[in-house]
Amino acid sequence: EKVDGGEIIIDGTRIVSEEKGKAVYIKEEEVRRATAKLGMVFQNFNLFPHLSVLENITIAPRCVLKREKAECEEQARELLNKVGLLSKAESYPGELSGGQQQRVAIARAISTSPPIIMADEPTGALDSKTGQEVLAFLQQLNREGSTVILITHDNGIAATARRIVRVSDGKIVEDHAQEVDWL
């Protein structure tokens, strides 16, 4: 996606600024370095269909962080065990249920150990039981020290967040913190 306006600052690094009404990117290397601090969980999983579950999880650490294949595979198996899918390591996304694909997508998002995890409607395509399992896992990641940014239209989910930022027509209309247990 290309930004068409505004600015993006990640951990103090400005990767996009707005000049004369247009978005201007900084150097590609700086963008890569800053975005390596982010893990993204997409609403529709966005797993590579031609790669196994194991390959989907190891691709970012190998290509972005330049880690060794064996190290990445060991970590991927640990992550799959953590999300309850170790037995699916050699499966392909098309062989998995929606909930399983979403858990693989979360494992992939955290495979580079990012301090910030962004999740776009991570429960939107899931049944309520599986959705609760995915939310519980995101809660666990938050308790372990990751910042979780959750995009949702579900007011029930939003009500459990420490901070709620409501956006309407591209503008922030509400921003408040509250005392809660997890996000």
C-alpha positions as CSV (number, residue, x, y, z in Angstrom):
1,E,0.0,0.0,0.0
2,K,1.2,3.5,-0.8
3,V,0.5,6.3,1.6
4,D,-1.1,9.3,0.0
5,G,-1.0,11.7,2.9
6,G,-0.2,12.2,6.5
7,E,2.9,11.0,8.3
8,I,4.1,7.7,9.9
9,I,6.6,7.6,12.7
10,I,7.8,4.3,14.1
11,D,9.8,4.3,17.3
12,G,10.9,7.8,16.7
13,T,11.9,7.2,13.0
14,R,9.8,9.2,10.5
15,I,9.3,6.9,7.5
16,V,6.7,9.1,5.8
17,S,6.1,12.8,6.0
18,E,3.8,15.1,4.2
19,E,5.2,17.8,2.1
20,K,3.0,20.1,-0.1
21,G,0.1,17.8,0.4
22,K,1.9,14.7,-0.8
23,A,3.4,11.7,1.1
24,V,7.2,11.6,0.9
25,Y,9.0,8.4,2.0
26,I,12.5,8.5,3.5
27,K,15.2,6.1,2.3
28,E,14.0,2.6,1.7
29,E,16.6,1.2,4.0
30,E,15.3,3.3,6.9
31,V,11.7,2.2,6.1
32,R,12.8,-1.5,6.2
33,R,14.7,-1.0,9.5
34,A,11.7,0.7,11.1
35,T,9.0,-1.7,9.8
36,A,11.1,-4.7,11.0
37,K,9.8,-3.6,14.4
38,L,6.2,-4.3,13.4
39,G,4.4,-7.6,13.1
40,M,1.2,-7.5,11.0
41,V,-1.8,-9.9,11.3
42,F,-4.1,-9.4,8.4
43,Q,-7.9,-10.0,8.5
44,N,-7.7,-12.4,5.6
45,F,-4.5,-14.2,6.8
46,N,-2.4,-13.4,3.6
47,L,-0.5,-16.6,3.9
48,F,1.5,-17.7,0.8
49,P,-0.6,-20.6,-0.6
50,H,2.4,-22.2,-2.3
51,L,4.5,-22.4,0.9
52,S,4.1,-24.8,3.8
53,V,3.1,-23.5,7.2
54,L,6.7,-23.8,8.3
55,E,7.9,-21.9,5.2
56,N,5.3,-19.1,5.8
57,I,6.6,-18.6,9.3
58,T,10.4,-18.7,8.4
59,I,10.3,-16.5,5.3
60,A,10.5,-13.1,7.2
61,P,13.3,-14.0,9.7
62,R,15.3,-15.6,6.8
63,C,14.8,-12.8,4.2
64,V,14.5,-9.7,6.4
65,L,16.7,-10.6,9.4
66,K,19.1,-12.8,7.4
67,R,18.9,-15.6,10.0
68,E,20.0,-19.2,9.3
69,K,17.4,-21.6,8.0
70,A,17.8,-24.2,10.8
71,E,17.5,-21.5,13.5
72,C,14.4,-20.1,11.8
73,E,12.8,-23.5,11.6
74,E,13.5,-24.3,15.2
75,Q,11.9,-21.0,16.3
76,A,8.9,-21.6,13.9
77,R,8.3,-25.0,15.5
78,E,8.3,-23.4,18.9
79,L,5.8,-20.8,17.7
80,L,3.6,-23.5,16.1
81,N,3.7,-25.4,19.4
82,K,2.7,-22.2,21.2
83,V,-0.3,-21.7,18.9
84,G,-1.2,-25.4,19.1
85,L,-0.4,-26.2,15.5
86,L,3.0,-28.0,15.6
87,S,1.5,-31.0,13.8
88,K,0.6,-28.7,10.8
89,A,4.1,-27.6,10.1
90,E,4.3,-29.3,6.7
91,S,0.7,-28.5,5.7
92,Y,-0.3,-25.8,3.3
93,P,-2.7,-23.0,4.1
94,G,-5.5,-24.5,1.9
95,E,-5.4,-27.5,4.1
96,L,-6.2,-25.5,7.3
97,S,-9.3,-24.1,8.8
98,G,-9.8,-20.3,9.1
99,G,-8.8,-20.4,12.8
100,Q,-5.7,-22.4,12.1
101,Q,-4.7,-20.0,9.3
102,Q,-5.2,-17.1,11.6
103,R,-3.0,-18.7,14.3
104,V,-0.3,-19.4,11.6
105,A,-0.6,-15.7,10.6
106,I,0.0,-14.6,14.2
107,A,3.0,-17.0,14.5
108,R,4.4,-15.5,11.3
109,A,3.8,-11.9,12.5
110,I,5.8,-12.6,15.7
111,S,8.5,-14.7,14.1
112,T,10.8,-11.6,13.9
113,S,10.1,-10.8,17.6
114,P,8.6,-7.4,16.9
115,P,7.9,-5.1,19.8
116,I,4.7,-4.0,18.1
117,I,2.0,-6.3,16.7
118,M,-0.8,-4.8,14.6
119,A,-3.9,-6.9,14.0
120,D,-6.5,-5.9,11.5
121,E,-9.9,-7.5,12.5
122,P,-8.1,-10.7,13.5
123,T,-11.4,-12.3,14.5
124,G,-13.5,-11.0,11.7
125,A,-13.5,-14.2,9.6
126,L,-13.6,-16.6,12.5
127,D,-16.4,-18.3,14.5
128,S,-16.8,-16.9,18.1
129,K,-15.0,-19.8,19.9
130,T,-12.0,-19.5,17.6
131,G,-12.1,-15.7,17.7
132,Q,-11.9,-15.9,21.5
133,E,-8.8,-18.2,21.3
134,V,-7.1,-15.7,18.9
135,L,-7.9,-12.8,21.3
136,A,-6.6,-14.8,24.2
137,F,-3.3,-15.4,22.4
138,L,-3.0,-11.7,21.6
139,Q,-3.6,-11.0,25.3
140,Q,-0.8,-13.4,26.2
141,L,1.6,-11.6,23.8
142,N,0.6,-8.3,25.4
143,R,1.3,-9.7,28.9
144,E,4.7,-10.9,27.6
145,G,5.6,-7.3,26.7
146,S,4.4,-6.8,23.1
147,T,2.4,-3.7,22.2
148,V,-0.8,-5.0,20.5
149,I,-2.6,-2.6,18.2
150,L,-6.0,-4.1,17.4
151,I,-8.2,-2.7,14.6
152,T,-11.8,-3.8,15.2
153,H,-15.4,-2.8,14.5
154,D,-16.5,-4.9,17.5
155,N,-17.3,-2.6,20.4
156,G,-17.2,-5.6,22.8
157,I,-13.6,-6.3,21.9
158,A,-12.7,-2.6,21.9
159,A,-14.2,-2.2,25.4
160,T,-11.5,-4.5,26.7
161,A,-8.6,-2.3,25.5
162,R,-6.4,-0.1,27.7
163,R,-6.7,2.7,25.1
164,I,-9.4,3.3,22.5
165,V,-8.8,5.5,19.5
166,R,-11.9,5.8,17.3
167,V,-11.5,6.9,13.7
168,S,-14.3,8.2,11.5
169,D,-13.8,9.3,7.9
170,G,-10.0,9.3,8.4
171,K,-10.1,11.5,11.5
172,I,-9.6,10.7,15.1
173,V,-12.9,11.4,16.9
174,E,-12.0,9.9,20.3
175,D,-8.9,8.9,22.1
176,H,-9.0,7.8,25.7
177,A,-7.3,5.4,28.1
178,Q,-9.1,3.2,30.6
179,E,-8.3,0.7,33.3
180,V,-8.6,-2.9,32.0
181,D,-6.8,-6.2,32.3
182,W,-5.2,-6.9,29.0
183,L,-4.7,-4.6,26.0
